[in-house]
Amino acid sequence: MQRIVLLSDTHNYLDPKIFKYFDSCDQIWHAGDIGTSSVAVELSKIKPLIAVYGNIDGQDVRGLYPENQRFMCEDVDVFMTHIGGYPNRYSFKALAEIKRNAPKLFISGHSHILKVMFDTKYKLLHINPGAAGYHGFHKIKTLVSFLIDKDKIKDLKVIELGERV
């Protein structure tokens, strides 16, 4: 079993309220727009970090993380990218990968809009954790935690960190 904390769009800011959620997790996943490599390094010192770079990330972050991550967590095939869209509105690149080999879990960021949707066409769960940083148009800073137990994704929780000021 793996407890995951998933965040995105920190834009170089880690809200102090976020750290307590890492205590009970096994891994941190970041769906891009990290900000700077110092944020990634700080997260990776807390728990193992799996991340992708986003459109605002510079070469320091792009040198550490790829544009896409495809990996197994327990028995769940995961595909994570920053600009990926969501069911019925996937980006061109994400749709090509999904059509080629649909994952069980598809994660994207970028929109700053929290979404958890099941795609009936490709039989996958899509999660966008919203935005955990201050930059953007979102009103509430959010992240998501969930449990992967063998081939099951369960106990998903939306975590609100408060208003973006």
Secondary structure, DSSP 8 states (H G I E B T S, - for coil): -EEEEEE---TT---GGGGGGGTT-SEEEE-S---SHHHHHHHHHHS-EEE---TT--HHHHTTS-SEEEEEETTEEEEEESS-EETTEE-HHHHHHHHHS--SEEE--SS--EEEEEETTTTEEEEEE---SSSSS-SEEEEEEEEEETTEEEEEEEEEEEE--
